[in-house]
Amino acid sequence: MTAAKRFVRVTHILFIILLGIQFIPDSSTKETFTASLIIFISGLEAIVLAASVFIKKEKSLSLILDIVGFIYAFLIIWTLATAKFNILNDLLFPAPGKVVHQFVEDRDKIWVNVISSLGTTFEGFILAAVIAIPLGLFIGWSARVGSAASYITKFFSSIPPIVYIPYGIALLPTFRSVSVFVIFLATFWPVFAGTMSGVLGVDKKILDSAKVLNVSRCEMLFSVILPASLQQIFLGCNQGLSVSFILLTSAEMIGARDGMGYYVKYYSDFGDYTRTITGLLVIGFVVIIVTFLFNMLQSYLLRWKK
């Protein structure tokens, strides 16, 4: 790539516009913490410039620049509507600099809650995957049983897992265990259905070839059927992971004493909308990061399909 393609992009122009906007006098009656926003976007731009230097693939660089460009555009609109022209209620919609400043102030508290939420999610997700994948392999191996089980799966997966919270509270000792139980239910059925779908969809020619080679039943299941079903299994895992974060946040807002859902609910009850928006943005970023890492794992394990 030429230097112009690396460093002369719309993203960099948006950064200059966003930086220039910060020097417009504030109209908001609240403290806007403009310096905090300037430090944040300058750090983000430094990362972008470093990526422009070291990333060789144009497609990868364009993806990063496009994402950061959307962030800059969003911050431009947010800054103009709050700090600079006070179009939005500054109590409900604090300036972006104030949110950045609040994040820095609450970083230790936010980190503890993020770790709590991730721990709960991964416990329920991994437990569900460990049970659902082998079970889906065994049941899906029989076309007759698998076809019947698919209807049972549709029935149970259509019931929102969050409705089981009252039963979980009555039967389980802690609210954390209730949250893990809800995540387990949210993940189990998509992963189970995806595994069965993958097994039922394995090309019969592959199975016949394995039988000709006298492959044992165990090898057939885990060395032939499982790799051939991975794409559908990951599809179910992606669905379960997405739903898990939504349900976890909802569950934490109902009765938890830690986690990002609790953080958002606690401060919204006191009308602290700066911390509420900070919590919402943190949840969004955490979900994006976890999804990105999971997709990297999927690409690595399915690299043989390319």
Phi and psi in degrees as GROMACS dihedral restraints (atoms count N, CA, C in turn):
[ dihedral_restraints ]
;  ai    aj    ak    al  type     phi  dphi    fc
    3     4     5     6     1   -78.1    20    10
    4     5     6     7     1   165.9    20    10
    6     7     8     9     1   -62.8    20    10
    7     8     9    10     1   -34.6    20    10
    9    10    11    12     1   -64.7    20    10
   10    11    12    13     1   -40.5    20    10
   12    13    14    15     1   -68.6    20    10
   13    14    15    16     1   -27.6    20    10
   15    16    17    18     1   -81.9    20    10
   16    17    18    19     1   -39.4    20    10
   18    19    20    21     1  -118.1    20    10
   19    20    21    22     1   -12.1    20    10
   21    22    23    24     1  -108.3    20    10
   22    23    24    25     1    85.4    20    10
   24    25    26    27     1  -129.6    20    10
   25    26    27    28     1   161.9    20    10
   27    28    29    30     1   -59.4    20    10
   28    29    30    31     1   -34.1    20    10
   30    31    32    33     1   -58.0    20    10
   31    32    33    34     1   -44.4    20    10
   33    34    35    36     1   -68.4    20    10
   34    35    36    37     1   -34.7    20    10
   36    37    38    39     1   -65.5    20    10
   37    38    39    40     1   -41.7    20    10
   39    40    41    42     1   -62.4    20    10
   40    41    42    43     1   -36.8    20    10
   42    43    44    45     1   -62.2    20    10
   43    44    45    46     1   -44.3    20    10
   45    46    47    48     1   -62.4    20    10
   46    47    48    49     1   -41.3    20    10
   48    49    50    51     1   -63.2    20    10
   49    50    51    52     1   -46.3    20    10
   51    52    53    54     1   -61.7    20    10
   52    53    54    55     1   -41.2    20    10
   54    55    56    57     1   -66.0    20    10
   55    56    57    58     1   -40.3    20    10
   57    58    59    60     1   -66.8    20    10
   58    59    60    61     1   -34.0    20    10
   60    61    62    63     1   -62.1    20    10
   61    62    63    64     1   -30.1    20    10
   63    64    65    66     1   -63.5    20    10
   64    65    66    67     1   -18.6    20    10
   66    67    68    69     1   -93.0    20    10
   67    68    69    70     1    -0.1    20    10
   69    70    71    72     1   -74.4    20    10
   70    71    72    73     1   136.2    20    10
   72    73    74    75     1   -58.2    20    10
   73    74    75    76     1   141.0    20    10
   75    76    77    78     1   -74.8    20    10
   76    77    78    79     1   143.5    20    10
   78    79    80    81     1  -105.6    20    10
   79    80    81    82     1   -13.8    20    10
   81    82    83    84     1   -69.1    20    10
   82    83    84    85     1   145.5    20    10
   84    85    86    87     1   -83.3    20    10
   85    86    87    88     1   -10.2    20    10
   87    88    89    90     1   -98.7    20    10
   88    89    90    91     1   161.7    20    10
   90    91    92    93     1   -66.7    20    10
   91    92    93    94     1   129.5    20    10
   93    94    95    96     1  -103.1    20    10
   94    95    96    97     1   -14.2    20    10
   96    97    98    99     1    51.7    20    10
   97    98    99   100     1    53.5    20    10
   99   100   101   102     1   -59.2    20    10
  100   101   102   103     1   -38.4    20    10
  102   103   104   105     1   -59.7    20    10
  103   104   105   106     1   -37.9    20    10
  105   106   107   108     1   -63.7    20    10
  106   107   108   109     1   -40.5    20    10
  108   109   110   111     1   -67.8    20    10
  109   110   111   112     1   -39.8    20    10
  111   112   113   114     1   -61.8    20    10
  112   113   114   115     1   -43.2    20    10
  114   115   116   117     1   -62.7    20    10
  115   116   117   118     1   -42.0    20    10
  117   118   119   120     1   -63.5    20    10
  118   119   120   121     1   -51.4    20    10
  120   121   122   123     1   -69.5    20    10
  121   122   123   124     1   -29.3    20    10
  123   124   125   126     1   -68.1    20    10
  124   125   126   127     1   -40.7    20    10
  126   127   128   129     1   -64.4    20    10
  127   128   129   130     1   -40.7    20    10
  129   130   131   132     1   -64.3    20    10
  130   131   132   133     1   -40.3    20    10
  132   133   134   135     1   -67.7    20    10
  133   134   135   136     1   -34.6    20    10
  135   136   137   138     1   -63.2    20    10
  136   137   138   139     1   -39.8    20    10
  138   139   140   141     1   -64.9    20    10
  139   140   141   142     1   -40.5    20    10
  141   142   143   144     1   -63.5    20    10
  142   143   144   145     1   -42.8    20    10
  144   145   146   147     1   -65.2    20    10
  145   146   147   148     1   -38.6    20    10
  147   148   149   150     1   -64.4    20    10
  148   149   150   151     1   -41.4    20    10
  150   151   152   153     1   -63.5    20    10
  151   152   153   154     1   -37.5    20    10
  153   154   155   156     1   -64.3    20    10
  154   155   156   157     1   -28.9    20    10
  156   157   158   159     1   -80.4    20    10
  157   158   159   160     1   -44.1    20    10
  159   160   161   162     1   -96.1    20    10
  160   161   162   163     1   -26.3    20    10
  162   163   164   165     1   -77.3    20    10
  163   164   165   166     1   127.1    20    10
  165   166   167   168     1   -90.3    20    10
  166   167   168   169     1   -35.9    20    10
  168   169   170   171     1   -78.6    20    10
  169   170   171   172     1   126.1    20    10
  171   172   173   174     1   -64.5    20    10
  172   173   174   175     1   -36.6    20    10
  174   175   176   177     1   -64.4    20    10
  175   176   177   178     1   -43.4    20    10
  177   178   179   180     1   -65.6    20    10
  178   179   180   181     1   -42.7    20    10
  180   181   182   183     1   -65.2    20    10
  181   182   183   184     1   -41.0    20    10
  183   184   185   186     1   -63.3    20    10
  184   185   186   187     1   -38.2    20    10
  186   187   188   189     1   -62.8    20    10
  187   188   189   190     1   -46.1    20    10
  189   190   191   192     1   -62.7    20    10
  190   191   192   193     1   -45.4    20    10
  192   193   194   195     1   -64.6    20    10
  193   194   195   196     1   -38.0    20    10
  195   196   197   198     1   -65.3    20    10
  196   197   198   199     1   -42.8    20    10
  198   199   200   201     1   -62.7    20    10
  199   200   201   202     1   -47.4    20    10
  201   202   203   204     1   -65.4    20    10
  202   203   204   205     1   -35.2    20    10
  204   205   206   207     1   -60.4    20    10
  205   206   207   208     1   -41.8    20    10
  207   208   209   210     1   -63.2    20    10
  208   209   210   211     1   -39.5    20    10
  210   211   212   213     1   -62.0    20    10
  211   212   213   214     1   -45.7    20    10
  213   214   215   216     1   -61.1    20    10
  214   215   216   217     1   -44.6    20    10
  216   217   218   219     1   -62.3    20    10
  217   218   219   220     1   -42.2    20    10
  219   220   221   222     1   -62.6    20    10
  220   221   222   223     1   -42.5    20    10
  222   223   224   225     1   -67.3    20    10
  223   224   225   226     1   -33.8    20    10
  225   226   227   228     1   -61.9    20    10
  226   227   228   229     1   -50.2    20    10
  228   229   230   231     1   -63.5    20    10
  229   230   231   232     1   -43.2    20    10
  231   232   233   234     1   -62.7    20    10
  232   233   234   235     1   -44.3    20    10
  234   235   236   237     1   -65.0    20    10
  235   236   237   238     1   -44.8    20    10
  237   238   239   240     1   -65.1    20    10
  238   239   240   241     1   -38.4    20    10
  240   241   242   243     1   -76.6    20    10
  241   242   243   244     1   -17.6    20    10
  243   244   245   246     1  -113.6    20    10
  244   245   246   247     1   -79.0    20    10
  246   247   248   249     1   -65.3    20    10
  247   248   249   250     1   -40.8    20    10
  249   250   251   252     1   -87.2    20    10
  250   251   252   253     1   -41.5    20    10
  252   253   254   255     1  -118.2    20    10
  253   254   255   256     1    -4.9    20    10
  255   256   257   258     1    53.2    20    10
  256   257   258   259     1    42.2    20    10
  258   259   260   261     1   -72.9    20    10
  259   260   261   262     1   -39.4    20    10
  261   262   263   264     1   -94.1    20    10
  262   263   264   265     1   153.7    20    10
  264   265   266   267     1   -60.2    20    10
  265   266   267   268     1   117.1    20    10
  267   268   269   270     1   -72.0    20    10
  268   269   270   271     1    -9.0    20    10
  270   271   272   273     1   -80.3    20    10
  271   272   273   274     1   -41.7    20    10
  273   274   275   276     1   -84.1    20    10
  274   275   276   277     1   -30.4    20    10
  276   277   278   279     1  -127.0    20    10
  277   278   279   280     1    85.6    20    10
  279   280   281   282     1   -68.3    20    10
  280   281   282   283     1   158.0    20    10
  282   283   284   285     1   -64.9    20    10
  283   284   285   286     1   150.9    20    10
  285   286   287   288     1   -59.5    20    10
  286   287   288   289     1   -34.1    20    10
  288   289   290   291     1   -62.2    20    10
  289   290   291   292     1   -35.9    20    10
  291   292   293   294     1   -67.6    20    10
  292   293   294   295     1   -37.4    20    10
  294   295   296   297     1   -66.9    20    10
  295   296   297   298     1   -42.7    20    10
  297   298   299   300     1   -61.3    20    10
  298   299   300   301     1   -44.2    20    10
  300   301   302   303     1   -62.3    20    10
  301   302   303   304     1   -40.2    20    10
  303   304   305   306     1   -66.3    20    10
  304   305   306   307     1   -38.5    20    10
  306   307   308   309     1   -61.2    20    10
  307   308   309   310     1   -43.7    20    10
  309   310   311   312     1   -63.7    20    10
  310   311   312   313     1   -41.5    20    10
  312   313   314   315     1   -65.2    20    10
  313   314   315   316     1   -39.2    20    10
  315   316   317   318     1   -99.4    20    10
  316   317   318   319     1    15.5    20    10
  318   319   320   321     1   -57.8    20    10
  319   320   321   322     1   -39.4    20    10
  321   322   323   324     1   -66.8    20    10
  322   323   324   325     1   -43.6    20    10
  324   325   326   327     1   -65.3    20    10
  325   326   327   328     1   -41.9    20    10
  327   328   329   330     1   -64.8    20    10
  328   329   330   331     1   -41.5    20    10
  330   331   332   333     1   -60.6    20    10
  331   332   333   334     1   -44.4    20    10
  333   334   335   336     1   -61.0    20    10
  334   335   336   337     1   -43.7    20    10
  336   337   338   339     1   -69.4    20    10
  337   338   339   340     1   -36.6    20    10
  339   340   341   342     1   -63.8    20    10
  340   341   342   343     1   -45.2    20    10
  342   343   344   345     1   -60.9    20    10
  343   344   345   346     1   -40.6    20    10
  345   346   347   348     1   -62.5    20    10
  346   347   348   349     1   -46.2    20    10
  348   349   350   351     1   -65.1    20    10
  349   350   351   352     1   -43.4    20    10
  351   352   353   354     1   -65.4    20    10
  352   353   354   355     1   -39.8    20    10
  354   355   356   357     1   -61.6    20    10
  355   356   357   358     1   -45.1    20    10
  357   358   359   360     1   -62.7    20    10
  358   359   360   361     1   -43.4    20    10
  360   361   362   363     1   -63.4    20    10
  361   362   363   364     1   -46.6    20    10
  363   364   365   366     1   -68.6    20    10
  364   365   366   367     1   -34.7    20    10
  366   367   368   369     1   -60.3    20    10
  367   368   369   370     1   -51.7    20    10
  369   370   371   372     1   -66.4    20    10
  370   371   372   373     1   -39.2    20    10
  372   373   374   375     1   -67.5    20    10
  373   374   375   376     1   -48.9    20    10
  375   376   377   378     1   -65.7    20    10
  376   377   378   379     1   -41.5    20    10
  378   379   380   381     1   -59.5    20    10
  379   380   381   382     1   -43.8    20    10
  381   382   383   384     1   -66.1    20    10
  382   383   384   385     1   -42.4    20    10
  384   385   386   387     1   -66.1    20    10
  385   386   387   388     1   -40.3    20    10
  387   388   389   390     1   -63.0    20    10
  388   389   390   391     1   -33.7    20    10
  390   391   392   393     1   -87.5    20    10
  391   392   393   394     1   -42.5    20    10
  393   394   395   396     1   -70.8    20    10
  394   395   396   397     1   -39.3    20    10
  396   397   398   399     1   -66.6    20    10
  397   398   399   400     1   -53.2    20    10
  399   400   401   402     1   -60.7    20    10
  400   401   402   403     1   -40.4    20    10
  402   403   404   405     1   -63.5    20    10
  403   404   405   406     1   -41.9    20    10
  405   406   407   408     1   -65.2    20    10
  406   407   408   409     1   -34.6    20    10
  408   409   410   411     1   -64.8    20    10
  409   410   411   412     1   -47.9    20    10
  411   412   413   414     1   -67.2    20    10
  412   413   414   415     1   -44.9    20    10
  414   415   416   417     1   -72.3    20    10
  415   416   417   418     1   -40.0    20    10
  417   418   419   420     1   -69.4    20    10
  418   419   420   421     1   -18.7    20    10
  420   421   422   423     1   -63.4    20    10
  421   422   423   424     1   -32.3    20    10
  423   424   425   426     1   -94.2    20    10
  424   425   426   427     1   114.8    20    10
  426   427   428   429     1   -59.6    20    10
  427   428   429   430     1   -37.8    20    10
  429   430   431   432     1   -68.1    20    10
  430   431   432   433     1   -49.5    20    10
  432   433   434   435     1   -66.8    20    10
  433   434   435   436     1   -39.8    20    10
  435   436   437   438     1   -62.8    20    10
  436   437   438   439     1   -40.2    20    10
  438   439   440   441     1   -63.9    20    10
  439   440   441   442     1   -41.1    20    10
  441   442   443   444     1   -68.5    20    10
  442   443   444   445     1   -41.1    20    10
  444   445   446   447     1   -66.3    20    10
  445   446   447   448     1   -28.3    20    10
  447   448   449   450     1   -62.9    20    10
  448   449   450   451     1   -34.7    20    10
  450   451   452   453     1   -72.3    20    10
  451   452   453   454     1   -37.3    20    10
  453   454   455   456     1   -63.5    20    10
  454   455   456   457     1   -39.6    20    10
  456   457   458   459     1   -63.3    20    10
  457   458   459   460     1   -42.8    20    10
  459   460   461   462     1   -62.0    20    10
  460   461   462   463     1   -37.6    20    10
  462   463   464   465     1   -63.8    20    10
  463   464   465   466     1   -52.2    20    10
  465   466   467   468     1   -71.6    20    10
  466   467   468   469     1   -35.1    20    10
  468   469   470   471     1   -71.3    20    10
  469   470   471   472     1   -18.3    20    10
  471   472   473   474     1   -78.8    20    10
  472   473   474   475     1   -11.7    20    10
  474   475   476   477     1   -88.9    20    10
  475   476   477   478     1   119.9    20    10
  477   478   479   480     1   -59.8    20    10
  478   479   480   481     1   124.8    20    10
  480   481   482   483     1   -58.8    20    10
  481   482   483   484     1   -24.2    20    10
  483   484   485   486     1   -66.3    20    10
  484   485   486   487     1   -20.8    20    10
  486   487   488   489     1   -71.9    20    10
  487   488   489   490     1   -13.6    20    10
  489   490   491   492     1   -83.7    20    10
  490   491   492   493     1    -3.7    20    10
  492   493   494   495     1   -58.3    20    10
  493   494   495   496     1   -44.9    20    10
  495   496   497   498     1   -58.1    20    10
  496   497   498   499     1   -38.7    20    10
  498   499   500   501     1   -69.7    20    10
  499   500   501   502     1   -37.9    20    10
  501   502   503   504     1   -63.2    20    10
  502   503   504   505     1   -42.0    20    10
  504   505   506   507     1   -63.6    20    10
  505   506   507   508     1   -37.1    20    10
  507   508   509   510     1   -73.6    20    10
  508   509   510   511     1   -30.4    20    10
  510   511   512   513     1  -102.9    20    10
  511   512   513   514     1   -28.4    20    10
  513   514   515   516     1  -101.1    20    10
  514   515   516   517     1   153.7    20    10
  516   517   518   519     1   -76.1    20    10
  517   518   519   520     1   -31.5    20    10
  519   520   521   522     1  -131.3    20    10
  520   521   522   523     1   160.6    20    10
  522   523   524   525     1   -71.7    20    10
  523   524   525   526     1   -27.3    20    10
  525   526   527   528     1   -62.4    20    10
  526   527   528   529     1   -42.6    20    10
  528   529   530   531     1   -65.4    20    10
  529   530   531   532     1   -32.0    20    10
  531   532   533   534     1   -64.9    20    10
  532   533   534   535     1   -43.5    20    10
  534   535   536   537     1   -63.1    20    10
  535   536   537   538     1   -42.1    20    10
  537   538   539   540     1   -62.1    20    10
  538   539   540   541     1   -40.2    20    10
  540   541   542   543     1   -62.3    20    10
  541   542   543   544     1   -42.2    20    10
  543   544   545   546     1   -65.3    20    10
  544   545   546   547     1   -43.0    20    10
  546   547   548   549     1   -63.7    20    10
  547   548   549   550     1   -39.2    20    10
  549   550   551   552     1   -58.0    20    10
  550   551   552   553     1   -48.0    20    10
  552   553   554   555     1   -66.0    20    10
  553   554   555   556     1   -38.0    20    10
  555   556   557   558     1   -66.2    20    10
  556   557   558   559     1   -30.7    20    10
  558   559   560   561     1   -92.8    20    10
  559   560   561   562     1   -36.2    20    10
  561   562   563   564     1   -57.4    20    10
  562   563   564   565     1   -51.9    20    10
  564   565   566   567     1   -67.9    20    10
  565   566   567   568     1   -43.3    20    10
  567   568   569   570     1   -61.8    20    10
  568   569   570   571     1   -41.1    20    10
  570   571   572   573     1   -68.2    20    10
  571   572   573   574     1   -42.2    20    10
  573   574   575   576     1   -61.9    20    10
  574   575   576   577     1   -45.8    20    10
  576   577   578   579     1   -65.8    20    10
  577   578   579   580     1   -41.6    20    10
  579   580   581   582     1   -63.8    20    10
  580   581   582   583     1   -39.3    20    10
  582   583   584   585     1   -65.5    20    10
  583   584   585   586     1   -46.8    20    10
  585   586   587   588     1   -62.5    20    10
  586   587   588   589     1   -40.9    20    10
  588   589   590   591     1   -62.8    20    10
  589   590   591   592     1   -40.2    20    10
  591   592   593   594     1   -64.6    20    10
  592   593   594   595     1   -43.0    20    10
  594   595   596   597     1   -65.4    20    10
  595   596   597   598     1   -45.8    20    10
  597   598   599   600     1   -66.2    20    10
  598   599   600   601     1   -22.2    20    10
  600   601   602   603     1   -95.4    20    10
  601   602   603   604     1     3.2    20    10
  603   604   605   606     1   -63.9    20    10
  604   605   606   607     1   134.3    20    10
  606   607   608   609     1   -58.8    20    10
  607   608   609   610     1   128.1    20    10
  609   610   611   612     1   -62.0    20    10
  610   611   612   613     1   -28.0    20    10
  612   613   614   615     1   -64.3    20    10
  613   614   615   616     1   -36.2    20    10
  615   616   617   618     1   -64.7    20    10
  616   617   618   619     1   -43.4    20    10
  618   619   620   621     1   -65.7    20    10
  619   620   621   622     1   -40.7    20    10
  621   622   623   624     1   -65.1    20    10
  622   623   624   625     1   -38.5    20    10
  624   625   626   627     1   -65.1    20    10
  625   626   627   628     1   -40.5    20    10
  627   628   629   630     1   -65.5    20    10
  628   629   630   631     1   -37.2    20    10
  630   631   632   633     1   -66.9    20    10
  631   632   633   634     1   -37.5    20    10
  633   634   635   636     1   -61.9    20    10
  634   635   636   637     1   -33.6    20    10
  636   637   638   639     1   -84.1    20    10
  637   638   639   640     1     7.6    20    10
  639   640   641   642     1    57.4    20    10
  640   641   642   643     1    43.0    20    10
  642   643   644   645     1   -71.9    20    10
  643   644   645   646     1   135.4    20    10
  645   646   647   648     1   -68.1    20    10
  646   647   648   649     1   163.5    20    10
  648   649   650   651     1   -61.7    20    10
  649   650   651   652     1   -40.1    20    10
  651   652   653   654     1   -65.3    20    10
  652   653   654   655     1   -44.6    20    10
  654   655   656   657     1   -66.5    20    10
  655   656   657   658     1   -37.3    20    10
  657   658   659   660     1   -58.8    20    10
  658   659   660   661     1   -43.1    20    10
  660   661   662   663     1   -71.8    20    10
  661   662   663   664     1   -47.6    20    10
  663   664   665   666     1   -98.6    20    10
  664   665   666   667     1   -18.5    20    10
  666   667   668   669     1  -105.4    20    10
  667   668   669   670     1   -17.9    20    10
  669   670   671   672     1  -115.6    20    10
  670   671   672   673     1   -57.2    20    10
  672   673   674   675     1   -71.3    20    10
  673   674   675   676     1   -44.0    20    10
  675   676   677   678     1   -59.5    20    10
  676   677   678   679     1   -51.5    20    10
  678   679   680   681     1   -60.1    20    10
  679   680   681   682     1   -37.3    20    10
  681   682   683   684     1   -69.2    20    10
  682   683   684   685     1   -22.1    20    10
  684   685   686   687     1   -96.6    20    10
  685   686   687   688     1    -3.7    20    10
  687   688   689   690     1   -57.6    20    10
  688   689   690   691     1   -37.8    20    10
  690   691   692   693     1   -62.2    20    10
  691   692   693   694     1   -43.9    20    10
  693   694   695   696     1   -70.5    20    10
  694   695   696   697     1   -34.0    20    10
  696   697   698   699     1   -63.8    20    10
  697   698   699   700     1   -44.1    20    10
  699   700   701   702     1   -66.7    20    10
  700   701   702   703     1   -32.8    20    10
  702   703   704   705     1   -61.8    20    10
  703   704   705   706     1   -44.3    20    10
  705   706   707   708     1   -65.7    20    10
  706   707   708   709     1   -39.1    20    10
  708   709   710   711     1   -64.3    20    10
  709   710   711   712     1   -40.0    20    10
  711   712   713   714     1   -62.1    20    10
  712   713   714   715     1   -42.9    20    10
  714   715   716   717     1   -63.4    20    10
  715   716   717   718     1   -44.7    20    10
  717   718   719   720     1   -63.7    20    10
  718   719   720   721     1   -39.5    20    10
  720   721   722   723     1   -66.2    20    10
  721   722   723   724     1   -42.0    20    10
  723   724   725   726     1   -63.0    20    10
  724   725   726   727     1   -46.7    20    10
  726   727   728   729     1   -66.7    20    10
  727   728   729   730     1   -33.5    20    10
  729   730   731   732     1   -60.4    20    10
  730   731   732   733     1   -44.9    20    10
  732   733   734   735     1   -65.1    20    10
  733   734   735   736     1   -38.8    20    10
  735   736   737   738     1   -63.7    20    10
  736   737   738   739     1   -47.9    20    10
  738   739   740   741     1   -69.4    20    10
  739   740   741   742     1   -35.5    20    10
  741   742   743   744     1   -62.7    20    10
  742   743   744   745     1   -46.5    20    10
  744   745   746   747     1   -60.2    20    10
  745   746   747   748     1   -42.4    20    10
  747   748   749   750     1   -63.9    20    10
  748   749   750   751     1   -43.2    20    10
  750   751   752   753     1   -64.7    20    10
  751   752   753   754     1   -41.3    20    10
  753   754   755   756     1   -65.5    20    10
  754   755   756   757     1   -30.7    20    10
  756   757   758   759     1   -74.2    20    10
  757   758   759   760     1   -18.9    20    10
  759   760   761   762     1   -81.7    20    10
  760   761   762   763     1   -46.7    20    10
  762   763   764   765     1  -155.2    20    10
  763   764   765   766     1     9.2    20    10
  765   766   767   768     1   -77.7    20    10
  766   767   768   769     1   166.1    20    10
  768   769   770   771     1  -118.4    20    10
  769   770   771   772     1     9.4    20    10
  771   772   773   774     1  -159.0    20    10
  772   773   774   775     1   175.2    20    10
  774   775   776   777     1   100.3    20    10
  775   776   777   778     1   160.7    20    10
  777   778   779   780     1   -70.2    20    10
  778   779   780   781     1   -30.6    20    10
  780   781   782   783     1   -62.7    20    10
  781   782   783   784     1   -42.7    20    10
  783   784   785   786     1   -63.2    20    10
  784   785   786   787     1   -41.3    20    10
  786   787   788   789     1   -58.1    20    10
  787   788   789   790     1   -48.2    20    10
  789   790   791   792     1   -64.7    20    10
  790   791   792   793     1   -46.5    20    10
  792   793   794   795     1   -65.3    20    10
  793   794   795   796     1   -42.5    20    10
  795   796   797   798     1   -60.5    20    10
  796   797   798   799     1   -48.2    20    10
  798   799   800   801     1   -79.1    20    10
  799   800   801   802     1   -27.5    20    10
  801   802   803   804     1   -68.0    20    10
  802   803   804   805     1   -32.1    20    10
  804   805   806   807     1   -63.2    20    10
  805   806   807   808     1   -28.1    20    10
  807   808   809   810     1   -96.0    20    10
  808   809   810   811     1     6.4    20    10
  810   811   812   813     1    72.0    20    10
  811   812   813   814     1    19.9    20    10
  813   814   815   816     1   -90.1    20    10
  814   815   816   817     1    83.6    20    10
  816   817   818   819     1   -77.5    20    10
  817   818   819   820     1   -16.4    20    10
  819   820   821   822     1   -65.4    20    10
  820   821   822   823     1   -47.9    20    10
  822   823   824   825     1   -69.2    20    10
  823   824   825   826     1   -32.5    20    10
  825   826   827   828     1   -62.1    20    10
  826   827   828   829     1   -48.8    20    10
  828   829   830   831     1   -66.5    20    10
  829   830   831   832     1   -37.8    20    10
  831   832   833   834     1   -58.5    20    10
  832   833   834   835     1   -46.0    20    10
  834   835   836   837     1   -62.6    20    10
  835   836   837   838     1   -41.7    20    10
  837   838   839   840     1   -62.6    20    10
  838   839   840   841     1   -42.7    20    10
  840   841   842   843     1   -66.7    20    10
  841   842   843   844     1   -39.5    20    10
  843   844   845   846     1   -62.9    20    10
  844   845   846   847     1   -43.1    20    10
  846   847   848   849     1   -58.4    20    10
  847   848   849   850     1   -45.3    20    10
  849   850   851   852     1   -60.6    20    10
  850   851   852   853     1   -45.0    20    10
  852   853   854   855     1   -65.8    20    10
  853   854   855   856     1   -40.0    20    10
  855   856   857   858     1   -63.2    20    10
  856   857   858   859     1   -44.1    20    10
  858   859   860   861     1   -62.2    20    10
  859   860   861   862     1   -42.0    20    10
  861   862   863   864     1   -63.3    20    10
  862   863   864   865     1   -44.0    20    10
  864   865   866   867     1   -64.4    20    10
  865   866   867   868     1   -46.6    20    10
  867   868   869   870     1   -62.9    20    10
  868   869   870   871     1   -43.1    20    10
  870   871   872   873     1   -63.0    20    10
  871   872   873   874     1   -40.9    20    10
  873   874   875   876     1   -62.1    20    10
  874   875   876   877     1   -45.4    20    10
  876   877   878   879     1   -64.9    20    10
  877   878   879   880     1   -38.9    20    10
  879   880   881   882     1   -66.0    20    10
  880   881   882   883     1   -39.3    20    10
  882   883   884   885     1   -66.7    20    10
  883   884   885   886     1   -33.9    20    10
  885   886   887   888     1   -64.0    20    10
  886   887   888   889     1   -42.3    20    10
  888   889   890   891     1   -61.7    20    10
  889   890   891   892     1   -42.8    20    10
  891   892   893   894     1   -62.1    20    10
  892   893   894   895     1   -45.4    20    10
  894   895   896   897     1   -61.9    20    10
  895   896   897   898     1   -37.1    20    10
  897   898   899   900     1   -67.8    20    10
  898   899   900   901     1   -46.4    20    10
  900   901   902   903     1   -71.6    20    10
  901   902   903   904     1   -23.9    20    10
  903   904   905   906     1  -106.0    20    10
  904   905   906   907     1    19.0    20    10
  906   907   908   909     1   -61.8    20    10
  907   908   909   910     1   -26.1    20    10
  909   910   911   912     1   -69.6    20    10
  910   911   912   913     1   -16.1    20    10
  912   913   914   915     1   -80.2    20    10
  913   914   915   916     1   -17.1    20    10
